[in-house]
Amino acid sequence: MSHTIFILGAGSVGGSLGLSLSFAGRRVTGVYSRSADRARGAAEAIGTVPYHGDLSRALIEAEVVIVAVPDPSIEEVAHEVTRRELCAAGQVWLHCSGLLGRAALAPLAGLVAGIGAFHPAMVFPPGRLTIVPAGVRFSVEGDEPALVAATRLAHDLHGVAVPVPREARPAYHAAMVLASNALLALLSEGGAVLRAAGVDESQIEPMILSLASGTLERANESGVDAALTGPVRRGDAAAVARHLGALAAFPETRELYRQAQLACLRLARRLAELDDKTLAALTEALRP
């Protein structure tokens, strides 16, 4: 069955999901934002009706409502919807938080058919709408009707629904931050070191992004652990020590490098390619 969908929140996440679902053949009955301009912009791209200001009774007409607002506002929205009786017994409500579970929509429990979470594990650039590419994983959590609806949405977007129980969602979200935001922070730190070393400014980002892209391509082909290269995998404790020496003038970056290389060392232990003597030398080189 092709459910009708209402998007509550016209930012980069909500607007992109609405656009992608519309492209996939799902009927998006409306998109809401407190900002009239944002609602109109998203609705024009999606090909639906914009709503702004007070929450609209159009919410009631959709079979699935996707709540794509900032985490602290999800429960507020649920309370307002409940107070104003803007939901229907047969609906499924899904929010897009990676951190929170169905409890964020708890005010709606018993008033709708299902509540849950539907979080796309991808980056949505702020300020624009993005088509969700095939293969994206969606972490899902909720009661049975919510899981069924969320799994169907993931399938329609040519993605995969991955159950992540509510008690595991903070750890899941932390892992997503490490794999995205923390990666950017590492790249930025690397760029700062090159800048301080006098490397041509115009070449710094192309250099680090080329290397990072190649690393991700290798990881995609062989798996994350097997993609490890560099001095730790080679067992080159002397190179690690020289790196730490070169970063002595940047104590915070030096500590970041040390912690990252300790993580690489744990990875190298899992690969079981280095002997005990080499592992001991690396451990000593990385001692605080």
Secondary structure, 3 states (H helix, E strand, C coil): CCCEEEEECCCHHHHHHHHHHHHCCCEEEEEEECCHHHHHHHHHHHCCCEEECCCCHHHHHCCEEEECCCHHHHHHHHHHHHHCCCCCCCCEEEECCCCCCHHHHHHHECCECEEEEEEECCCCCCCCCCCCCCCCEEEEEECHHHHHHHHHHHHHCCCEEEECCHHHHHHHHHHHHHHCHHHHHHHHHHHHHHHHCCCCHHHHHHHHHHHHHHHHHHHHHHCCHHHCCCHHHHCCHHHHHHHHHHCCCCHHHHHHHHHHHHHHHHHHHHHCCCCHHHHHHHHHHCCC
